[in-house]
Amino acid sequence: MTLRLAFMGTPDFAVPTLAELMAQGHEIAAVYSQPPRPKGRGLALEKGAVHKFAETAGLEIRTPLSLKGADEQAAFAALDLDAAIVVAYGLLLPKAILDAPKLGCFNLHGSLLPRWRGAAPIQRAVMAGDAETGVMVMQMDEGLDTGPVLMAERVAIGRQTSGELTDRLARLGADLMVRALGALERGAITAQPQAVDGATYAKKISKDEARIDWSKSAAEIDCQIRGLSPWPGAFTEVKGERLKILAAEPVASSGAPGEIVTDDLTVACKEGALRLLKVQRAGGKAMTASELLKGFALPKGMRFA
């Protein structure tokens, strides 16, 4: 059965779900996305990934700053929707919006709720050293990611970066949303309340938390590096400049925290050490540690700050 839907999303993570809904024949009455934002040195306005995709697909695009006004709520209600699908949209939905579609509003969230409600669930899961995460389709209520869950998929995190995990969960989530909607149409699914215990909040990532503290263990810093790769990138300082660490691996070695202990750029931590694999100098491109060392001497005994 074809459903009449509004799709509400902004970044790359949301695009596979929109594409899959279209591929399954659902009618997309309108796409809601965050307004274009200034970006880059010239601060030119740049559209989000969903906005760009919707344009190429010939879909109607709406970019309100807020959904709290009566006019915006009336315009949404006038779409006469079966459901609204929300994936990393960036705005809370007021009750008038939540109540407008016949079946309700459904959110695809990148965590195993109630753990990591909020803005940055994938990065927080990696940074915290969680063994697994996943995606969930949730019926939305007025709380922040507090609604009952329809379907879920779990994945092991392993040594994935947040960027790699985001891509994987985006694809998995697109399929999950389509299956959840199908089951909902057939009356073959009942939303289950989230667990009362275990709720955590995934606050937005701040650049201030990207500096590496070498007095932490190699395991902790490894999680920080993977969780902040590719953005904003965990960083350290050496020879008066900032160096982003985009990939590293824990190794058995020792030394003073922050000390370079091998010629292949292994750095000691409070416990264990990290062999740096992929780095980026300020204003430069990402490169391997061996490429960096060809033009930027970092001998044993030097310390990262």
Secondary structure as GFF3:
##gff-version 3
##sequence-region A 1 305
A	DSSP	beta_strand	4	9	.	.	.	ID=ss1
A	DSSP	three_ten_helix	12	14	.	.	.	ID=ss2
A	DSSP	alpha_helix	15	23	.	.	.	ID=ss3
A	DSSP	beta_strand	27	32	.	.	.	ID=ss4
A	DSSP	beta_strand	37	39	.	.	.	ID=ss5
A	DSSP	beta_strand	44	46	.	.	.	ID=ss6
A	DSSP	alpha_helix	49	56	.	.	.	ID=ss7
A	DSSP	beta_strand	61	62	.	.	.	ID=ss8
A	DSSP	alpha_helix	70	77	.	.	.	ID=ss9
A	DSSP	beta_strand	83	87	.	.	.	ID=ss10
A	DSSP	alpha_helix	95	99	.	.	.	ID=ss11
A	DSSP	beta_strand	104	109	.	.	.	ID=ss12
A	DSSP	beta_strand	117	118	.	.	.	ID=ss13
A	DSSP	alpha_helix	121	127	.	.	.	ID=ss14
A	DSSP	beta_strand	132	139	.	.	.	ID=ss15
A	DSSP	beta_strand	149	156	.	.	.	ID=ss16
A	DSSP	alpha_helix	162	186	.	.	.	ID=ss17
A	DSSP	beta_strand	201	202	.	.	.	ID=ss18
A	DSSP	three_ten_helix	207	210	.	.	.	ID=ss19
A	DSSP	alpha_helix	218	227	.	.	.	ID=ss20
A	DSSP	beta_strand	234	238	.	.	.	ID=ss21
A	DSSP	beta_strand	241	251	.	.	.	ID=ss22
A	DSSP	beta_strand	266	268	.	.	.	ID=ss23
A	DSSP	beta_strand	273	281	.	.	.	ID=ss24
A	DSSP	beta_strand	286	288	.	.	.	ID=ss25
A	DSSP	alpha_helix	289	295	.	.	.	ID=ss26
###
